């Protein structure tokens, strides 16, 4: 911390080794540099730079299984700028996010999946109780594919309109829930546009100091990992349990 400002650097690394198939050994790296600047009692800004180099294991997307001895690799560079007007303790707060992501797939002839993505999101929070806020969110994302074939252009514009509730340590629970409408409109009329219900849930319940249960759910559009094929709407549910047995022993179980 510097005065009221904050600077954070984070690195996460995974080093995967296969006992019987060493040709599949791989490393995954993620860097993040974030700053939070306190300008005044009402106005704050935050900036984040990110770099990610990760392996895409077969089965996590609808990509065809690679024929070589390497998994698909995603290299992602991102920048995010956020403007806060008001504070979390205010009766009302505006949050504006402007982001840009560059995603590249350098191996296994996956370059047709390379994209440049720009996003603008605005959110308004209204405090209806000391620990509960209503929220209203609108988001627009432009996804531009670097490689455009004569068969189809997978570039699209995504919109998202959500309303929801955020609560902090109300009784033994805390979380955020959003519900609304999403749509994906393709530049190429030969690809089918997507639209429909969208939601997200991130909730935790802590019945005691030793136990914590987390529940998650999302329904969002997703890019196709196959060339000339439109995306899909993906639904994910998750359930997690953290249990402390002693001051030195605990267990963490997640089901998705």
ROSE-959803 format. One record per residue: chain; x, y, z of N, C-alpha, C in turn. Coordinates in steps of 0.05 Angstrom, whole numbers. Example, Ala and Ser with C-alpha at 12.3 -4.5 7.8 and 13.67 -1.06 7.14 Angstrom:
+---+--------+--------+--------+--------+--------+--------+--------+--------+--------+
! c !     nx !     ny !     nz !    cax !    cay !    caz !     cx !     cy !     cz !
+---+--------+--------+--------+--------+--------+--------+--------+--------+--------+
! A !    264 !   -114 !    156 !    246 !    -90 !    156 !    264 !    -66 !    156 !
! A !    257 !    -45 !    142 !    273 !    -21 !    143 !    258 !      1 !    157 !
+---+--------+--------+--------+--------+--------+--------+--------+--------+--------+
END
This chain:
+---+--------+--------+--------+--------+--------+--------+--------+--------+--------+
! c !     nx !     ny !     nz !    cax !    cay !    caz !     cx !     cy !     cz !
+---+--------+--------+--------+--------+--------+--------+--------+--------+--------+
! A !     17 !    -24 !      0 !      0 !      0 !      0 !     18 !     25 !      0 !
! A !      9 !     45 !    -15 !     22 !     71 !    -16 !      0 !     92 !    -10 !
! A !      1 !    104 !     14 !    -21 !    121 !     23 !    -47 !    106 !     21 !
! A !    -66 !    116 !      6 !    -92 !    103 !      2 !    -92 !     85 !    -23 !
! A !    -70 !     84 !    -37 !    -69 !     68 !    -61 !    -58 !     40 !    -55 !
! A !    -65 !     21 !    -73 !    -57 !     -7 !    -70 !    -45 !    -18 !    -96 !
! A !    -24 !    -33 !    -93 !    -11 !    -46 !   -116 !     -8 !    -76 !   -109 !
! A !    -16 !    -93 !   -128 !    -15 !   -122 !   -123 !     -3 !   -136 !   -147 !
! A !     15 !   -154 !   -142 !     26 !   -172 !   -163 !     21 !   -201 !   -155 !
! A !     11 !   -216 !   -174 !      3 !   -244 !   -168 !     14 !   -262 !   -190 !
! A !     25 !   -285 !   -182 !     34 !   -305 !   -201 !     23 !   -332 !   -192 !
! A !     12 !   -347 !   -211 !      4 !   -375 !   -206 !     17 !   -393 !   -228 !
! A !     28 !   -415 !   -219 !     41 !   -433 !   -238 !     33 !   -462 !   -232 !
! A !     27 !   -476 !   -253 !     22 !   -505 !   -251 !     42 !   -520 !   -269 !
! A !     54 !   -540 !   -258 !     74 !   -555 !   -272 !     65 !   -585 !   -272 !
! A !     57 !   -594 !   -296 !     44 !   -620 !   -299 !     63 !   -640 !   -311 !
! A !     66 !   -662 !   -298 !     85 !   -683 !   -307 !     70 !   -710 !   -308 !
! A !     72 !   -723 !   -331 !     60 !   -750 !   -335 !     81 !   -771 !   -332 !
! A !     75 !   -791 !   -315 !     95 !   -812 !   -310 !    101 !   -829 !   -334 !
! A !     80 !   -837 !   -349 !     83 !   -855 !   -372 !     82 !   -842 !   -399 !
! A !     75 !   -816 !   -400 !     73 !   -802 !   -426 !     86 !   -774 !   -423 !
! A !    113 !   -774 !   -420 !    127 !   -749 !   -415 !    124 !   -729 !   -437 !
! A !    117 !   -738 !   -461 !    114 !   -719 !   -483 !     90 !   -700 !   -478 !
! A !     73 !   -706 !   -459 !     50 !   -689 !   -453 !     56 !   -671 !   -429 !
! A !     80 !   -671 !   -418 !     87 !   -653 !   -396 !     82 !   -624 !   -405 !
! A !     72 !   -607 !   -387 !     67 !   -580 !   -395 !     68 !   -562 !   -370 !
! A !     72 !   -536 !   -375 !     72 !   -516 !   -354 !     50 !   -495 !   -360 !
! A !     38 !   -484 !   -339 !     18 !   -464 !   -342 !     25 !   -440 !   -324 !
! A !     24 !   -416 !   -335 !     32 !   -393 !   -320 !     11 !   -371 !   -322 !
! A !      7 !   -356 !   -301 !    -12 !   -334 !   -301 !      0 !   -311 !   -284 !
! A !      2 !   -288 !   -296 !     12 !   -264 !   -282 !    -10 !   -243 !   -281 !
! A !    -11 !   -228 !   -259 !    -30 !   -206 !   -257 !    -17 !   -183 !   -242 !
! A !    -19 !   -159 !   -253 !    -10 !   -134 !   -239 !    -34 !   -116 !   -237 !
! A !    -42 !   -109 !   -212 !    -66 !    -94 !   -207 !    -60 !    -70 !   -190 !
! A !    -73 !    -47 !   -195 !    -70 !    -23 !   -179 !    -98 !    -12 !   -173 !
! A !   -100 !     -2 !   -149 !   -125 !     12 !   -140 !   -117 !     39 !   -131 !
! A !   -129 !     60 !   -143 !   -122 !     88 !   -137 !   -146 !    102 !   -125 !
! A !   -142 !    113 !   -101 !   -163 !    127 !    -86 !   -159 !    157 !    -92 !
! A !   -176 !    167 !   -110 !   -174 !    195 !   -119 !   -188 !    214 !   -100 !
! A !   -212 !    207 !    -90 !   -227 !    225 !    -73 !   -247 !    208 !    -57 !
! A !   -264 !    221 !    -42 !   -284 !    207 !    -26 !   -304 !    192 !    -43 !
! A !   -308 !    201 !    -68 !   -328 !    189 !    -86 !   -316 !    174 !   -110 !
! A !   -293 !    181 !   -119 !   -282 !    171 !   -144 !   -257 !    154 !   -139 !
! A !   -257 !    130 !   -149 !   -234 !    112 !   -148 !   -230 !     99 !   -176 !
! A !   -206 !     90 !   -182 !   -201 !     76 !   -206 !   -184 !     51 !   -200 !
! A !   -186 !     32 !   -218 !   -169 !      8 !   -215 !   -160 !     -1 !   -243 !
! A !   -136 !    -12 !   -245 !   -125 !    -20 !   -270 !   -112 !    -48 !   -266 !
! A !   -116 !    -65 !   -286 !   -105 !    -92 !   -284 !    -93 !   -101 !   -311 !
! A !    -69 !   -111 !   -310 !    -55 !   -123 !   -332 !    -52 !   -153 !   -327 !
! A !    -59 !   -169 !   -347 !    -58 !   -198 !   -343 !    -44 !   -212 !   -366 !
! A !    -31 !   -234 !   -359 !    -19 !   -252 !   -379 !    -23 !   -280 !   -371 !
! A !    -32 !   -297 !   -389 !    -39 !   -324 !   -383 !    -29 !   -342 !   -405 !
! A !    -15 !   -363 !   -398 !     -6 !   -384 !   -417 !    -14 !   -411 !   -405 !
! A !    -35 !   -422 !   -417 !    -46 !   -447 !   -405 !    -51 !   -468 !   -426 !
! A !    -52 !   -493 !   -416 !    -57 !   -516 !   -433 !    -87 !   -521 !   -432 !
! A !    -98 !   -528 !   -455 !   -126 !   -534 !   -458 !   -129 !   -565 !   -460 !
! A !   -138 !   -577 !   -439 !   -139 !   -606 !   -438 !   -163 !   -615 !   -455 !
! A !   -160 !   -638 !   -469 !   -182 !   -649 !   -485 !   -207 !   -653 !   -469 !
! A !   -230 !   -646 !   -480 !   -255 !   -649 !   -467 !   -266 !   -624 !   -453 !
! A !   -249 !   -604 !   -450 !   -258 !   -579 !   -437 !   -272 !   -561 !   -457 !
! A !   -269 !   -565 !   -483 !   -283 !   -550 !   -504 !   -293 !   -570 !   -525 !
! A !   -306 !   -560 !   -546 !   -314 !   -577 !   -568 !   -293 !   -579 !   -590 !
! A !   -268 !   -572 !   -583 !   -246 !   -574 !   -602 !   -240 !   -603 !   -609 !
! A !   -232 !   -608 !   -634 !   -224 !   -635 !   -642 !   -199 !   -643 !   -626 !
! A !   -197 !   -668 !   -619 !   -174 !   -678 !   -604 !   -149 !   -676 !   -622 !
! A !   -128 !   -663 !   -612 !   -104 !   -659 !   -628 !    -91 !   -686 !   -635 !
! A !    -80 !   -687 !   -659 !    -67 !   -712 !   -669 !    -38 !   -714 !   -661 !
! A !    -26 !   -691 !   -653 !      2 !   -692 !   -646 !      7 !   -699 !   -617 !
! A !     31 !   -693 !   -608 !     39 !   -699 !   -580 !     37 !   -675 !   -562 !
! A !     21 !   -655 !   -569 !     18 !   -631 !   -553 !    -11 !   -624 !   -550 !
! A !    -18 !   -614 !   -526 !    -45 !   -603 !   -522 !    -47 !   -576 !   -535 !
! A !    -72 !   -567 !   -540 !    -76 !   -539 !   -549 !    -67 !   -520 !   -527 !
! A !    -56 !   -497 !   -535 !    -46 !   -477 !   -516 !    -60 !   -450 !   -521 !
! A !    -68 !   -437 !   -500 !    -80 !   -410 !   -502 !    -61 !   -390 !   -489 !
! A !    -54 !   -369 !   -504 !    -39 !   -347 !   -494 !    -58 !   -323 !   -493 !
! A !    -62 !   -312 !   -470 !    -82 !   -290 !   -467 !    -68 !   -266 !   -454 !
! A !    -72 !   -243 !   -466 !    -62 !   -218 !   -455 !    -87 !   -200 !   -451 !
! A !    -89 !   -188 !   -428 !   -113 !   -173 !   -421 !   -106 !   -147 !   -407 !
! A !   -123 !   -127 !   -410 !   -121 !   -102 !   -396 !   -149 !    -94 !   -387 !
! A !   -152 !    -84 !   -363 !   -178 !    -77 !   -352 !   -176 !    -50 !   -337 !
! A !   -193 !    -31 !   -343 !   -195 !     -6 !   -329 !   -223 !     -3 !   -316 !
! A !   -224 !      4 !   -291 !   -249 !      6 !   -277 !   -251 !     33 !   -263 !
! A !   -275 !     46 !   -266 !   -281 !     71 !   -253 !   -303 !     67 !   -233 !
! A !   -298 !     75 !   -208 !   -319 !     73 !   -187 !   -328 !    101 !   -180 !
! A !   -354 !    105 !   -180 !   -366 !    130 !   -171 !   -384 !    123 !   -147 !
! A !   -375 !    131 !   -124 !   -388 !    122 !    -99 !   -372 !     99 !    -88 !
! A !   -379 !     91 !    -63 !   -365 !     69 !    -50 !   -384 !     47 !    -43 !
! A !   -375 !     23 !    -36 !   -393 !      1 !    -29 !   -411 !      9 !     -5 !
! A !   -403 !     28 !     11 !   -420 !     36 !     34 !   -441 !     58 !     26 !
! A !   -439 !     69 !      2 !   -457 !     90 !     -7 !   -485 !     78 !    -12 !
! A !   -505 !     96 !    -12 !   -532 !     87 !    -19 !   -534 !     79 !    -48 !
! A !   -517 !     91 !    -65 !   -516 !     84 !    -93 !   -487 !     84 !   -103 !
! A !   -480 !     66 !   -121 !   -452 !     65 !   -132 !   -453 !     57 !   -161 !
! A !   -439 !     71 !   -178 !   -435 !     64 !   -206 !   -407 !     52 !   -210 !
! A !   -406 !     31 !   -226 !   -381 !     18 !   -233 !   -380 !     14 !   -263 !
! A !   -359 !     24 !   -276 !   -356 !     22 !   -305 !   -330 !      7 !   -311 !
! A !   -332 !    -14 !   -327 !   -309 !    -30 !   -334 !   -304 !    -28 !   -364 !
! A !   -279 !    -24 !   -372 !   -271 !    -25 !   -400 !   -248 !    -44 !   -402 !
! A !   -251 !    -65 !   -419 !   -231 !    -87 !   -420 !   -225 !    -94 !   -449 !
! A !   -201 !   -104 !   -453 !   -192 !   -115 !   -479 !   -176 !   -140 !   -474 !
! A !   -184 !   -161 !   -489 !   -170 !   -187 !   -487 !   -159 !   -195 !   -514 !
! A !   -135 !   -204 !   -515 !   -123 !   -216 !   -539 !   -118 !   -245 !   -533 !
! A !   -131 !   -263 !   -549 !   -128 !   -291 !   -545 !   -116 !   -304 !   -569 !
! A !    -95 !   -320 !   -565 !    -80 !   -333 !   -587 !    -76 !   -362 !   -581 !
! A !    -79 !   -379 !   -602 !    -75 !   -408 !   -600 !    -53 !   -416 !   -619 !
! A !    -28 !   -417 !   -609 !     -5 !   -420 !   -627 !      2 !   -449 !   -636 !
! A !    -11 !   -469 !   -625 !     -4 !   -496 !   -631 !    -27 !   -512 !   -644 !
! A !    -20 !   -534 !   -657 !    -39 !   -553 !   -669 !    -58 !   -540 !   -689 !
! A !    -48 !   -520 !   -704 !    -63 !   -507 !   -725 !    -90 !   -496 !   -714 !
! A !    -89 !   -485 !   -690 !   -113 !   -474 !   -678 !   -115 !   -443 !   -682 !
! A !    -99 !   -432 !   -700 !    -99 !   -403 !   -703 !   -126 !   -391 !   -712 !
! A !   -143 !   -408 !   -723 !   -170 !   -398 !   -731 !   -186 !   -389 !   -707 !
! A !   -178 !   -396 !   -683 !   -192 !   -388 !   -659 !   -182 !   -362 !   -647 !
! A !   -162 !   -350 !   -659 !   -150 !   -325 !   -648 !   -171 !   -303 !   -649 !
! A !   -174 !   -288 !   -627 !   -193 !   -267 !   -625 !   -182 !   -242 !   -611 !
! A !   -194 !   -220 !   -617 !   -190 !   -195 !   -602 !   -218 !   -187 !   -591 !
! A !   -220 !   -185 !   -565 !   -246 !   -180 !   -553 !   -245 !   -154 !   -537 !
! A !   -265 !   -137 !   -541 !   -268 !   -112 !   -526 !   -295 !   -112 !   -512 !
! A !   -294 !   -103 !   -487 !   -319 !   -105 !   -470 !   -322 !    -79 !   -455 !
! A !   -348 !    -70 !   -453 !   -355 !    -48 !   -436 !   -379 !    -57 !   -419 !
! A !   -376 !    -53 !   -392 !   -397 !    -61 !   -374 !   -402 !    -38 !   -354 !
! A !   -427 !    -33 !   -350 !   -435 !    -12 !   -331 !   -454 !    -26 !   -310 !
! A !   -450 !    -20 !   -285 !   -466 !    -32 !   -263 !   -473 !    -10 !   -243 !
! A !   -498 !    -11 !   -235 !   -508 !      7 !   -214 !   -517 !     -9 !   -190 !
! A !   -506 !     -2 !   -167 !   -513 !    -16 !   -142 !   -530 !      3 !   -125 !
! A !   -552 !     -7 !   -114 !   -569 !      9 !    -96 !   -572 !     -6 !    -69 !
! A !   -564 !      8 !    -48 !   -565 !     -4 !    -21 !   -593 !     -3 !    -10 !
! A !   -605 !    -27 !     -7 !   -632 !    -29 !      4 !   -632 !    -37 !     33 !
! A !   -610 !    -45 !     44 !   -607 !    -53 !     72 !   -577 !    -50 !     79 !
! A !   -570 !    -50 !    105 !   -542 !    -46 !    112 !   -523 !    -66 !     98 !
! A !   -531 !    -90 !     93 !   -514 !   -110 !     82 !   -524 !   -122 !     56 !
! A !   -543 !   -108 !     43 !   -556 !   -119 !     19 !   -558 !    -97 !     -2 !
! A !   -550 !   -103 !    -27 !   -552 !    -84 !    -49 !   -565 !    -96 !    -73 !
! A !   -583 !    -81 !    -86 !   -593 !    -88 !   -112 !   -573 !    -80 !   -133 !
! A !   -573 !    -93 !   -156 !   -554 !    -85 !   -177 !   -568 !    -88 !   -204 !
! A !   -560 !    -70 !   -223 !   -570 !    -70 !   -250 !   -545 !    -68 !   -268 !
! A !   -543 !    -86 !   -287 !   -518 !    -88 !   -303 !   -524 !    -91 !   -333 !
! A !   -509 !    -77 !   -349 !   -511 !    -79 !   -378 !   -483 !    -82 !   -389 !
! A !   -479 !   -100 !   -409 !   -453 !   -106 !   -419 !   -454 !   -110 !   -449 !
! A !   -434 !   -100 !   -463 !   -431 !   -104 !   -492 !   -402 !   -114 !   -497 !
! A !   -400 !   -135 !   -513 !   -374 !   -147 !   -520 !   -373 !   -151 !   -550 !
! A !   -352 !   -140 !   -562 !   -346 !   -145 !   -591 !   -324 !   -165 !   -593 !
! A !   -329 !   -187 !   -607 !   -309 !   -209 !   -611 !   -302 !   -209 !   -640 !
! A !   -277 !   -202 !   -646 !   -267 !   -202 !   -674 !   -247 !   -224 !   -678 !
! A !   -253 !   -242 !   -697 !   -235 !   -264 !   -704 !   -213 !   -254 !   -723 !
! A !   -189 !   -261 !   -716 !   -166 !   -252 !   -732 !   -166 !   -265 !   -760 !
! A !   -172 !   -291 !   -760 !   -172 !   -306 !   -785 !   -201 !   -309 !   -794 !
! A !   -208 !   -298 !   -817 !   -235 !   -300 !   -828 !   -234 !   -316 !   -854 !
! A !   -248 !   -338 !   -855 !   -248 !   -356 !   -879 !   -271 !   -348 !   -898 !
! A !   -270 !   -360 !   -921 !   -292 !   -355 !   -940 !   -317 !   -369 !   -933 !
! A !   -316 !   -388 !   -914 !   -339 !   -403 !   -906 !   -356 !   -389 !   -886 !
! A !   -344 !   -377 !   -865 !   -360 !   -363 !   -845 !   -342 !   -345 !   -828 !
! A !   -353 !   -323 !   -819 !   -339 !   -304 !   -801 !   -352 !   -308 !   -774 !
! A !   -337 !   -318 !   -754 !   -348 !   -323 !   -728 !   -348 !   -298 !   -710 !
! A !   -341 !   -275 !   -720 !   -341 !   -251 !   -704 !   -370 !   -245 !   -696 !
! A !   -373 !   -233 !   -672 !   -400 !   -228 !   -662 !   -401 !   -205 !   -643 !
! A !   -425 !   -196 !   -636 !   -430 !   -176 !   -616 !   -448 !   -189 !   -595 !
! A !   -438 !   -189 !   -569 !   -453 !   -201 !   -547 !   -464 !   -179 !   -529 !
! A !   -489 !   -182 !   -521 !   -501 !   -163 !   -502 !   -512 !   -179 !   -479 !
! A !   -512 !   -165 !   -456 !   -521 !   -178 !   -431 !   -535 !   -158 !   -413 !
! A !   -559 !   -164 !   -405 !   -574 !   -146 !   -387 !   -583 !   -162 !   -362 !
! A !   -574 !   -153 !   -339 !   -578 !   -168 !   -314 !   -588 !   -151 !   -292 !
! A !   -604 !   -162 !   -274 !   -612 !   -150 !   -249 !   -606 !   -171 !   -227 !
! A !   -600 !   -161 !   -204 !   -593 !   -181 !   -183 !   -591 !   -170 !   -156 !
! A !   -579 !   -186 !   -138 !   -578 !   -180 !   -110 !   -550 !   -188 !   -100 !
! A !   -538 !   -170 !    -83 !   -513 !   -176 !    -71 !   -517 !   -173 !    -40 !
! A !   -508 !   -194 !    -26 !   -511 !   -192 !      3 !   -485 !   -201 !     16 !
! A !   -478 !   -188 !     39 !   -453 !   -193 !     52 !   -458 !   -202 !     81 !
! A !   -450 !   -226 !     86 !   -451 !   -238 !    113 !   -478 !   -233 !    127 !
! A !   -500 !   -237 !    111 !   -526 !   -235 !    123 !   -532 !   -261 !    137 !
! A !   -535 !   -261 !    163 !   -537 !   -286 !    179 !   -511 !   -302 !    174 !
! A !   -514 !   -325 !    162 !   -490 !   -342 !    157 !   -483 !   -344 !    127 !
! A !   -497 !   -328 !    110 !   -492 !   -330 !     81 !   -483 !   -304 !     70 !
! A !   -469 !   -305 !     47 !   -462 !   -282 !     31 !   -460 !   -291 !      2 !
! A !   -463 !   -272 !    -17 !   -462 !   -279 !    -45 !   -473 !   -258 !    -63 !
! A !   -475 !   -266 !    -88 !   -486 !   -248 !   -109 !   -501 !   -265 !   -129 !
! A !   -525 !   -256 !   -137 !   -541 !   -270 !   -156 !   -551 !   -250 !   -177 !
! A !   -548 !   -258 !   -203 !   -556 !   -242 !   -225 !   -574 !   -258 !   -244 !
! A !   -594 !   -245 !   -255 !   -613 !   -258 !   -273 !   -621 !   -238 !   -295 !
! A !   -622 !   -248 !   -320 !   -629 !   -230 !   -341 !   -629 !   -243 !   -369 !
! A !   -622 !   -227 !   -389 !   -625 !   -235 !   -417 !   -597 !   -232 !   -431 !
! A !   -591 !   -250 !   -449 !   -566 !   -249 !   -464 !   -571 !   -254 !   -493 !
! A !   -554 !   -243 !   -510 !   -556 !   -248 !   -539 !   -529 !   -247 !   -552 !
! A !   -525 !   -263 !   -573 !   -501 !   -263 !   -589 !   -509 !   -260 !   -618 !
! A !   -501 !   -238 !   -631 !   -508 !   -233 !   -658 !   -483 !   -235 !   -676 !
! A !   -483 !   -253 !   -695 !   -460 !   -258 !   -712 !   -459 !   -238 !   -735 !
! A !   -435 !   -231 !   -743 !   -431 !   -214 !   -767 !   -440 !   -229 !   -792 !
! A !   -436 !   -255 !   -792 !   -443 !   -272 !   -815 !   -471 !   -283 !   -812 !
! A !   -488 !   -277 !   -830 !   -516 !   -285 !   -828 !   -520 !   -315 !   -831 !
! A !   -499 !   -329 !   -840 !   -501 !   -358 !   -843 !   -498 !   -373 !   -816 !
! A !   -490 !   -359 !   -795 !   -488 !   -371 !   -769 !   -512 !   -363 !   -752 !
! A !   -521 !   -381 !   -736 !   -546 !   -377 !   -721 !   -541 !   -360 !   -696 !
! A !   -556 !   -338 !   -694 !   -553 !   -321 !   -670 !   -564 !   -336 !   -646 !
! A !   -554 !   -328 !   -622 !   -562 !   -340 !   -597 !   -575 !   -320 !   -579 !
! A !   -595 !   -328 !   -563 !   -607 !   -309 !   -544 !   -622 !   -326 !   -523 !
! A !   -628 !   -313 !   -501 !   -644 !   -327 !   -481 !   -636 !   -319 !   -453 !
! A !   -644 !   -336 !   -434 !   -640 !   -331 !   -405 !   -611 !   -332 !   -398 !
! A !   -603 !   -314 !   -380 !   -576 !   -315 !   -369 !   -577 !   -311 !   -339 !
! A !   -559 !   -325 !   -325 !   -558 !   -321 !   -296 !   -531 !   -329 !   -285 !
! A !   -525 !   -319 !   -261 !   -501 !   -327 !   -247 !   -506 !   -326 !   -217 !
! A !   -495 !   -345 !   -203 !   -498 !   -347 !   -174 !   -471 !   -354 !   -162 !
! A !   -463 !   -339 !   -141 !   -439 !   -345 !   -126 !   -446 !   -341 !    -97 !
! A !   -451 !   -362 !    -82 !   -461 !   -360 !    -55 !   -446 !   -378 !    -37 !
! A !   -441 !   -369 !    -12 !   -428 !   -385 !      8 !   -445 !   -386 !     33 !
! A !   -446 !   -409 !     46 !   -461 !   -412 !     71 !   -442 !   -424 !     92 !
! A !   -439 !   -410 !    114 !   -420 !   -419 !    135 !   -435 !   -424 !    161 !
! A !   -445 !   -448 !    165 !   -461 !   -454 !    189 !   -445 !   -454 !    214 !
! A !   -418 !   -456 !    212 !   -401 !   -455 !    236 !   -374 !   -445 !    227 !
! A !   -356 !   -440 !    246 !   -329 !   -430 !    239 !   -312 !   -452 !    227 !
! A !   -322 !   -477 !    227 !   -306 !   -499 !    217 !   -316 !   -509 !    190 !
! A !   -340 !   -500 !    181 !   -352 !   -511 !    157 !   -360 !   -488 !    139 !
! A !   -357 !   -492 !    112 !   -365 !   -472 !     93 !   -375 !   -487 !     68 !
! A !   -399 !   -480 !     58 !   -410 !   -492 !     34 !   -413 !   -470 !     13 !
! A !   -404 !   -475 !    -11 !   -406 !   -456 !    -33 !   -423 !   -468 !    -56 !
! A !   -440 !   -451 !    -68 !   -457 !   -459 !    -90 !   -453 !   -439 !   -112 !
! A !   -450 !   -449 !   -137 !   -446 !   -432 !   -160 !   -462 !   -442 !   -184 !
! A !   -469 !   -423 !   -201 !   -484 !   -430 !   -226 !   -480 !   -407 !   -246 !
! A !   -477 !   -414 !   -271 !   -476 !   -395 !   -293 !   -490 !   -406 !   -317 !
! A !   -501 !   -387 !   -333 !   -512 !   -394 !   -360 !   -504 !   -371 !   -378 !
! A !   -484 !   -376 !   -395 !   -472 !   -355 !   -412 !   -465 !   -366 !   -439 !
! A !   -463 !   -348 !   -459 !   -454 !   -356 !   -486 !   -425 !   -363 !   -485 !
! A !   -417 !   -381 !   -504 !   -389 !   -390 !   -505 !   -381 !   -393 !   -534 !
! A !   -355 !   -387 !   -539 !   -345 !   -389 !   -567 !   -341 !   -418 !   -574 !
! A !   -346 !   -424 !   -600 !   -340 !   -451 !   -610 !   -310 !   -454 !   -614 !
! A !   -301 !   -479 !   -609 !   -273 !   -485 !   -614 !   -268 !   -499 !   -641 !
! A !   -289 !   -499 !   -658 !   -287 !   -510 !   -684 !   -291 !   -489 !   -705 !
! A !   -277 !   -491 !   -727 !   -278 !   -471 !   -748 !   -305 !   -471 !   -762 !
! A !   -315 !   -446 !   -768 !   -339 !   -442 !   -784 !   -364 !   -452 !   -769 !
! A !   -363 !   -456 !   -743 !   -386 !   -465 !   -728 !   -392 !   -444 !   -706 !
! A !   -418 !   -437 !   -703 !   -426 !   -418 !   -683 !   -423 !   -428 !   -655 !
! A !   -425 !   -410 !   -636 !   -421 !   -416 !   -608 !   -446 !   -430 !   -596 !
! A !   -446 !   -431 !   -569 !   -467 !   -445 !   -555 !   -473 !   -430 !   -529 !
! A !   -494 !   -437 !   -516 !   -500 !   -427 !   -489 !   -494 !   -450 !   -470 !
! A !   -475 !   -445 !   -452 !   -465 !   -465 !   -434 !   -476 !   -460 !   -406 !
! A !   -483 !   -482 !   -392 !   -492 !   -480 !   -364 !   -474 !   -496 !   -346 !
! A !   -466 !   -483 !   -324 !   -448 !   -496 !   -305 !   -459 !   -493 !   -277 !
! A !   -459 !   -515 !   -262 !   -466 !   -515 !   -234 !   -443 !   -526 !   -218 !
! A !   -439 !   -515 !   -194 !   -417 !   -525 !   -177 !   -426 !   -525 !   -148 !
! A !   -413 !   -543 !   -133 !   -419 !   -546 !   -104 !   -392 !   -552 !    -91 !
! A !   -386 !   -536 !    -70 !   -361 !   -540 !    -56 !   -364 !   -542 !    -26 !
! A !   -346 !   -556 !    -13 !   -347 !   -559 !     16 !   -319 !   -556 !     27 !
! A !   -316 !   -538 !     47 !   -291 !   -535 !     61 !   -297 !   -542 !     90 !
! A !   -281 !   -561 !    101 !   -285 !   -570 !    128 !   -258 !   -571 !    143 !
! A !   -257 !   -556 !    165 !   -233 !   -557 !    182 !   -237 !   -577 !    204 !
! A !   -217 !   -595 !    207 !   -218 !   -615 !    228 !   -201 !   -607 !    252 !
! A !   -178 !   -596 !    246 !   -160 !   -585 !    267 !   -148 !   -560 !    256 !
! A !   -132 !   -547 !    272 !   -119 !   -522 !    263 !    -99 !   -527 !    240 !
! A !    -91 !   -553 !    236 !    -72 !   -560 !    215 !    -84 !   -577 !    194 !
! A !   -108 !   -587 !    197 !   -119 !   -606 !    178 !   -147 !   -596 !    168 !
! A !   -150 !   -597 !    141 !   -176 !   -589 !    130 !   -179 !   -604 !    103 !
! A !   -204 !   -604 !     93 !   -210 !   -617 !     68 !   -226 !   -598 !     51 !
! A !   -221 !   -598 !     25 !   -236 !   -581 !      6 !   -245 !   -598 !    -17 !
! A !   -272 !   -600 !    -21 !   -283 !   -617 !    -42 !   -300 !   -600 !    -60 !
! A !   -297 !   -603 !    -87 !   -312 !   -587 !   -106 !   -323 !   -607 !   -127 !
! A !   -349 !   -604 !   -133 !   -362 !   -619 !   -153 !   -374 !   -600 !   -174 !
! A !   -369 !   -604 !   -200 !   -379 !   -587 !   -221 !   -394 !   -604 !   -241 !
+---+--------+--------+--------+--------+--------+--------+--------+--------+--------+
END
